[in-house]
Amino acid sequence: MVDQFVFDFPVKVLFGPGQLQHLHEQKLPGKKALIAISGGGSMKRHGQLDALVAELDAAGVEHVLFEGLRPNPTNDAVDAGAKLALDEGCDFVVALGGGSTMDCSKIICKVATNGGVCWDYAFTPTSGGKQFTKPGLPLVCVTTSAGTGSEVDVWSVITNTETQEKSAMMGDFPVLSVVDCDLMMSVPPTFTAYQGMDAFFHAAETIINKNAHHMSDAFAMKTVELVAKYLPRAVADGSDKEARNAMAVANTLAGYYMMCTSEHTLEHAIGSLHDLPHGAGLIMISHAYYDFFAQREACEERMVAMAKAMGAEDAKCGKDFVAALDRLIADVKCDGLKMSDFGIKQEEFPAIVKKYHEVIGGNVKANPLDLTDEDLMGMLEASWR
């Protein structure tokens, strides 16, 4: 391993239980905020929105609410948010929610200052492929889930439901993020599992990545250890503050170095055709994905290290990591997930493989082994039930 990396993370993070209550003490980046939340109503029901509004009021910041964001952020939501921000004279955005809200908000910030519409800047066969040339509106992230790490990175994944395409898009780093596990206590068990396993796969893909280095290993291996130990507890008891806090740590650590390989790309290809939770998609293909490399002994030392971090102290080969992964998925009650339950059909697999080559979601050249279309079809077939 030859270390070559850049470590440049300008995001100020307020981390820990109760940290949202200190937001008003910070130097906020404007005088009027667009608050972006999902359309499910949970931010209102569980008090997170009221708590945020109280902080903005205490800081003397005006605010406008933009709600209705979907679990998989869409280009039309980006355009509507950017228009509202401009119409209302907002000079920064506060994203309150999980990864989808933060992803959508990053591109709202960019479209608001660069003009046009979201899909002008996507990278798919139907999009404009333009580059953002201006900095976006400043963004403050208040994350209410533990999974995506979006509060400390620049990336977004946006869906165009009309063309059935997903595109990774690059925004700006948030200027400030709040990671407060008190805001995560109300996440239901199923979504706690989906989100936590997303963080796990960010880390696992980073570790098997051909470009991994000592710094990425440090962040990713600790994430694997924390998720394996604490995610089952958080799923079993959402009020377990120690487990929630540990998962918040894992989420953010994985966000600092998110060197995804093709597992994420393959899931994004599936998700472009079906509106399914991202973490669920990753879980459904994960056994076949990692078992492919384990069977071929492609990254034995790294898989053994992950297995040991997960508590399998006697691990000796890649298959031991796959077994540890299967146990973790069972422990978080996700071993019963079926592609067919989400409407995914076997006859769609060729279209998914085609989408795989069109979607930016991970570095497909950084896999332990190069994957052919036949390999990808085999993974999908092995994952389907």
C-alpha positions as CSV (number, residue, x, y, z in Angstrom):
1,M,0.0,0.0,0.0
2,V,1.4,3.4,-1.0
3,D,-0.3,6.3,0.7
4,Q,-1.4,9.2,-1.5
5,F,-4.4,11.2,-0.3
6,V,-5.7,14.6,0.4
7,F,-7.4,15.3,3.7
8,D,-9.4,18.5,3.3
9,F,-12.7,18.7,5.2
10,P,-13.8,22.3,5.8
11,V,-17.1,21.3,7.6
12,K,-17.5,22.5,11.1
13,V,-19.4,19.7,13.0
14,L,-21.2,20.1,16.3
15,F,-21.3,16.5,17.5
16,G,-23.1,14.9,20.4
17,P,-26.4,14.8,22.3
18,G,-28.1,18.2,22.7
19,Q,-25.8,20.0,20.2
20,L,-28.7,21.4,18.2
21,Q,-29.4,23.6,21.3
22,H,-26.1,25.4,20.6
23,L,-26.9,26.2,16.9
24,H,-28.0,29.8,17.8
25,E,-24.5,30.4,19.3
26,Q,-22.8,29.8,15.9
27,K,-22.0,32.3,13.3
28,L,-24.7,31.4,10.7
29,P,-24.0,32.2,7.0
30,G,-27.0,34.5,6.4
31,K,-30.1,36.3,7.6
32,K,-32.8,34.3,5.9
33,A,-32.9,30.5,5.6
34,L,-34.8,28.1,3.5
35,I,-35.5,25.1,5.8
36,A,-35.8,21.9,3.7
37,I,-37.6,18.9,5.2
38,S,-39.2,15.7,3.9
39,G,-42.9,15.4,3.2
40,G,-43.5,12.5,5.6
41,G,-44.3,14.8,8.5
42,S,-41.9,13.2,11.0
43,M,-39.9,16.4,11.5
44,K,-43.1,18.1,12.7
45,R,-44.5,15.1,14.7
46,H,-41.3,14.5,16.7
47,G,-40.4,18.1,17.4
48,Q,-37.2,18.4,15.4
49,L,-38.6,21.2,13.2
50,D,-39.8,23.2,16.3
51,A,-36.4,22.8,17.9
52,L,-34.6,24.1,14.8
53,V,-37.0,27.0,14.4
54,A,-36.4,28.0,18.0
55,E,-32.6,28.1,17.3
56,L,-33.0,30.2,14.2
57,D,-35.4,32.6,16.0
58,A,-32.8,32.9,18.9
59,A,-30.2,33.7,16.3
60,G,-32.4,36.4,14.7
61,V,-32.6,34.5,11.4
62,E,-35.8,34.6,9.3
63,H,-36.9,31.4,7.7
64,V,-39.1,29.9,5.0
65,L,-40.2,26.2,5.0
66,F,-39.8,24.0,2.0
67,E,-41.4,20.6,2.6
68,G,-42.4,17.6,0.5
69,L,-39.0,16.1,-0.3
70,R,-39.1,12.4,-1.1
71,P,-36.9,9.5,0.3
72,N,-35.1,9.4,-3.1
73,P,-34.5,13.1,-3.9
74,T,-35.8,14.2,-7.4
75,N,-34.8,16.8,-9.9
76,D,-38.3,18.5,-9.7
77,A,-37.9,18.9,-6.0
78,V,-34.5,20.5,-6.5
79,D,-35.9,22.9,-9.0
80,A,-38.9,23.8,-6.8
81,G,-36.6,24.4,-3.8
82,A,-34.2,26.6,-5.8
83,K,-37.1,28.7,-7.1
84,L,-38.6,29.1,-3.6
85,A,-35.2,30.2,-2.2
86,L,-34.8,32.8,-4.9
87,D,-38.4,34.0,-4.7
88,E,-38.2,34.4,-1.0
89,G,-34.7,36.0,-1.0
90,C,-33.1,33.3,1.1
91,D,-29.4,33.6,1.5
92,F,-28.7,30.1,2.9
93,V,-30.3,26.7,3.3
94,V,-30.8,24.5,6.3
95,A,-31.3,20.8,5.6
96,L,-33.2,19.1,8.4
97,G,-33.5,15.4,7.9
98,G,-31.7,12.4,6.5
99,G,-29.4,11.8,3.5
100,S,-32.1,12.5,1.0
101,T,-32.9,15.9,2.4
102,M,-29.2,16.8,2.6
103,D,-28.6,15.6,-0.9
104,C,-31.4,17.5,-2.3
105,S,-30.4,20.7,-0.4
106,K,-26.9,20.6,-1.7
107,I,-28.1,20.8,-5.3
108,I,-30.9,23.4,-4.4
109,C,-28.0,25.6,-3.2
110,K,-26.1,25.2,-6.5
111,V,-29.1,25.6,-8.9
112,A,-30.2,28.7,-7.0
113,T,-26.9,30.5,-7.8
114,N,-26.0,28.8,-11.2
115,G,-29.4,29.1,-12.9
116,G,-31.2,26.7,-15.2
117,V,-32.7,23.5,-13.8
118,C,-31.2,20.6,-11.9
119,W,-31.0,18.2,-14.9
120,D,-28.9,20.6,-16.8
121,Y,-26.1,19.6,-14.5
122,A,-26.6,15.8,-14.3
123,F,-24.4,13.2,-16.1
124,T,-26.7,10.8,-17.9
125,P,-27.6,10.1,-21.5
126,T,-30.6,12.6,-21.3
127,S,-29.1,15.3,-19.2
128,G,-27.2,18.5,-20.0
129,G,-23.9,17.6,-18.5
130,K,-23.1,21.2,-17.6
131,Q,-20.7,22.1,-14.9
132,F,-21.6,24.3,-11.9
133,T,-19.4,27.4,-12.2
134,K,-20.5,29.4,-9.2
135,P,-20.5,28.5,-5.5
136,G,-23.9,27.6,-4.1
137,L,-25.8,29.2,-1.3
138,P,-24.2,28.3,2.0
139,L,-25.7,25.1,3.5
140,V,-26.2,24.1,7.1
141,C,-27.0,20.4,7.7
142,V,-28.9,19.1,10.7
143,T,-28.9,15.3,10.3
144,T,-31.7,13.2,11.9
145,S,-30.5,9.8,10.7
146,A,-27.3,7.7,10.9
147,G,-26.3,6.3,7.6
148,T,-25.4,8.5,4.6
149,G,-22.7,10.7,6.0
150,S,-24.1,13.5,3.8
151,E,-23.4,16.1,6.4
152,V,-19.7,16.0,5.8
153,D,-19.4,15.4,2.0
154,V,-20.1,17.2,-1.3
155,W,-22.0,14.5,-3.1
156,S,-25.7,14.1,-3.9
157,V,-27.6,11.4,-5.8
158,I,-30.7,12.8,-7.6
159,T,-33.4,10.8,-9.4
160,N,-35.2,11.9,-12.6
161,T,-38.4,9.9,-12.3
162,E,-39.5,10.8,-15.8
163,T,-36.4,9.4,-17.5
164,Q,-35.8,6.7,-14.8
165,E,-32.3,7.9,-14.3
166,K,-30.1,8.6,-11.3
167,S,-27.1,10.9,-11.3
168,A,-24.4,11.6,-8.8
169,M,-24.0,15.4,-8.6
170,M,-21.4,17.4,-6.8
171,G,-22.4,20.3,-4.6
172,D,-20.4,22.2,-2.0
173,F,-19.4,21.2,1.5
174,P,-21.8,22.3,4.1
175,V,-20.4,25.2,6.1
176,L,-21.8,23.7,9.4
177,S,-23.4,20.4,10.4
178,V,-25.1,19.3,13.5
179,V,-24.9,15.6,14.4
180,D,-27.1,15.1,17.5
181,C,-28.3,11.6,18.3
182,D,-31.2,13.1,20.3
183,L,-32.7,13.9,16.9
184,M,-32.4,10.3,15.7
185,M,-34.2,8.5,18.6
186,S,-37.6,8.4,16.7
187,V,-36.3,6.7,13.5
188,P,-38.3,3.4,13.2
189,P,-36.4,0.1,13.5
190,T,-36.5,-0.8,9.8
191,F,-35.1,2.5,8.7
192,T,-32.6,2.5,11.5
193,A,-31.3,-0.8,9.9
194,Y,-31.4,0.5,6.3
195,Q,-29.5,3.7,7.2
196,G,-27.0,1.9,9.4
197,M,-26.2,-0.7,6.8
198,D,-25.6,2.1,4.3
199,A,-22.9,3.5,6.6
200,F,-21.5,-0.1,6.9
201,F,-21.3,-0.5,3.1
202,H,-19.7,2.9,2.7
203,A,-16.9,1.6,5.0
204,A,-16.7,-2.0,3.6
205,E,-16.5,-0.7,0.0
206,T,-13.8,1.7,1.1
207,I,-11.8,-1.1,2.7
208,I,-11.9,-3.4,-0.4
209,N,-11.2,-0.5,-2.7
210,K,-8.0,-0.9,-4.7
211,N,-7.1,2.8,-3.8
212,A,-7.5,2.3,0.0
213,H,-4.8,3.8,2.2
214,H,-4.0,4.1,5.9
215,M,-6.2,7.1,6.5
216,S,-9.2,5.6,4.7
217,D,-8.7,2.4,6.6
218,A,-8.7,4.2,9.9
219,F,-12.1,5.8,9.3
220,A,-13.6,2.8,7.6
221,M,-12.5,0.0,9.9
222,K,-13.8,1.9,13.0
223,T,-17.1,2.3,11.2
224,V,-17.3,-1.4,10.6
225,E,-16.6,-2.1,14.2
226,L,-19.1,0.4,15.5
227,V,-21.9,-0.7,13.2
228,A,-21.5,-4.4,14.0
229,K,-21.6,-3.7,17.7
230,Y,-24.2,-1.0,18.0
231,L,-26.6,-1.2,15.0
232,P,-28.4,-4.4,16.4
233,R,-28.9,-2.6,19.7
234,A,-30.3,0.6,18.0
235,V,-32.7,-1.5,15.9
236,A,-33.8,-3.5,19.0
237,D,-34.3,-0.4,21.2
238,G,-34.5,3.0,19.5
239,S,-34.3,4.7,22.9
240,D,-30.8,3.2,23.5
241,K,-28.9,6.5,23.5
242,E,-25.4,4.9,23.7
243,A,-26.2,2.8,20.6
244,R,-27.7,5.8,18.8
245,N,-24.7,8.0,19.6
246,A,-22.3,5.3,18.5
247,M,-24.2,4.9,15.2
248,A,-24.0,8.7,14.7
249,V,-20.2,8.5,15.1
250,A,-20.1,5.6,12.6
251,N,-22.2,7.5,10.1
252,T,-20.0,10.6,10.2
253,L,-16.7,8.7,10.2
254,A,-17.8,6.8,7.0
255,G,-18.8,10.1,5.4
256,Y,-15.2,11.5,5.7
257,Y,-13.9,8.7,3.5
258,M,-16.6,7.3,1.2
259,M,-14.5,5.5,-1.4
260,C,-17.4,3.5,-2.8
261,T,-16.9,0.7,-5.3
262,S,-19.5,-0.9,-7.7
263,E,-21.8,-2.1,-5.0
264,H,-23.2,1.4,-4.8
265,T,-23.2,1.7,-8.5
266,L,-25.2,-1.5,-8.9
267,E,-27.7,-0.4,-6.3
268,H,-28.2,3.0,-7.9
269,A,-28.9,1.3,-11.2
270,I,-31.6,-0.7,-9.5
271,G,-32.9,2.4,-7.7
272,S,-33.2,4.3,-10.9
273,L,-35.9,1.8,-12.0
274,H,-37.6,1.3,-8.6
275,D,-38.2,3.7,-5.8
276,L,-36.8,1.6,-3.0
277,P,-34.8,2.6,0.1
278,H,-31.2,2.8,-0.8
279,G,-30.0,0.8,2.3
280,A,-32.5,-2.0,1.5
281,G,-31.1,-2.2,-2.1
282,L,-27.6,-2.5,-0.8
283,I,-28.5,-5.2,1.7
284,M,-30.3,-7.3,-0.9
285,I,-27.2,-7.5,-3.2
286,S,-24.5,-7.5,-0.5
287,H,-24.2,-11.3,0.1
288,A,-23.7,-12.0,-3.6
289,Y,-21.5,-9.0,-4.1
290,Y,-19.0,-9.8,-1.4
291,D,-19.2,-13.5,-1.9
292,F,-18.1,-13.0,-5.5
293,F,-14.8,-11.6,-4.3
294,A,-14.5,-14.1,-1.4
295,Q,-14.9,-17.1,-3.7
296,R,-12.0,-15.7,-5.9
297,E,-9.9,-14.8,-2.9
298,A,-9.6,-11.3,-4.3
299,C,-9.0,-9.4,-1.1
300,E,-8.6,-12.0,1.7
301,E,-6.5,-9.9,4.1
302,R,-8.9,-7.0,4.0
303,M,-12.0,-9.1,4.4
304,V,-10.4,-11.0,7.3
305,A,-9.6,-7.7,9.0
306,M,-13.3,-6.6,8.6
307,A,-14.5,-9.9,10.0
308,K,-12.3,-9.6,13.1
309,A,-13.5,-6.0,13.6
310,M,-17.0,-7.4,13.6
311,G,-16.1,-9.8,16.4
312,A,-15.2,-12.9,14.4
313,E,-11.8,-13.3,16.1
314,D,-11.0,-16.6,14.4
315,A,-11.6,-15.4,10.9
316,K,-9.2,-16.8,8.4
317,C,-10.6,-16.0,4.9
318,G,-13.0,-13.8,3.0
319,K,-15.8,-16.3,3.5
320,D,-15.6,-15.6,7.2
321,F,-16.4,-11.9,6.5
322,V,-19.4,-12.9,4.3
323,A,-20.7,-15.1,7.2
324,A,-20.2,-12.2,9.6
325,L,-22.1,-9.9,7.2
326,D,-24.9,-12.4,7.0
327,R,-25.2,-12.6,10.8
328,L,-25.3,-8.8,11.0
329,I,-28.0,-8.5,8.5
330,A,-30.0,-11.2,10.4
331,D,-29.4,-9.4,13.7
332,V,-30.9,-6.2,12.3
333,K,-33.9,-8.1,11.0
334,C,-33.2,-7.6,7.3
335,D,-32.4,-11.2,6.3
336,G,-36.0,-11.5,5.0
337,L,-35.7,-8.7,2.4
338,K,-36.8,-9.8,-1.1
339,M,-36.3,-8.0,-4.4
340,S,-39.7,-9.2,-5.5
341,D,-41.3,-7.4,-2.6
342,F,-40.1,-4.1,-4.2
343,G,-41.4,-5.0,-7.6
344,I,-38.0,-5.9,-9.0
345,K,-38.3,-8.5,-11.8
346,Q,-35.7,-10.9,-13.1
347,E,-36.4,-9.9,-16.7
348,E,-35.3,-6.3,-15.7
349,F,-31.7,-7.5,-15.0
350,P,-30.3,-6.7,-18.5
351,A,-31.7,-3.2,-18.2
352,I,-30.2,-2.8,-14.7
353,V,-26.8,-3.9,-16.0
354,K,-27.1,-1.4,-18.8
355,K,-28.0,1.3,-16.3
356,Y,-24.9,0.3,-14.3
357,H,-22.7,1.7,-17.1
358,E,-24.7,5.0,-17.1
359,V,-24.9,5.7,-13.4
360,I,-22.2,7.5,-11.3
361,G,-22.5,6.0,-7.8
362,G,-19.1,4.4,-7.1
363,N,-15.8,3.8,-8.7
364,V,-16.3,0.7,-10.7
365,K,-12.6,0.6,-11.6
366,A,-11.6,0.4,-8.0
367,N,-13.1,-3.1,-7.4
368,P,-10.8,-5.9,-6.2
369,L,-11.4,-7.5,-9.5
370,D,-12.9,-6.1,-12.8
371,L,-16.5,-7.1,-13.2
372,T,-18.0,-8.2,-16.5
373,D,-21.7,-7.9,-17.4
374,E,-21.9,-11.6,-16.9
375,D,-20.6,-11.2,-13.4
376,L,-23.1,-8.5,-12.7
377,M,-26.0,-10.6,-14.0
378,G,-24.8,-13.5,-11.8
379,M,-24.9,-11.2,-8.7
380,L,-28.4,-10.1,-9.5
381,E,-29.6,-13.6,-10.2
382,A,-28.0,-14.8,-6.9
383,S,-29.7,-11.9,-5.0
384,W,-33.2,-12.3,-6.4
385,R,-35.9,-14.0,-4.5
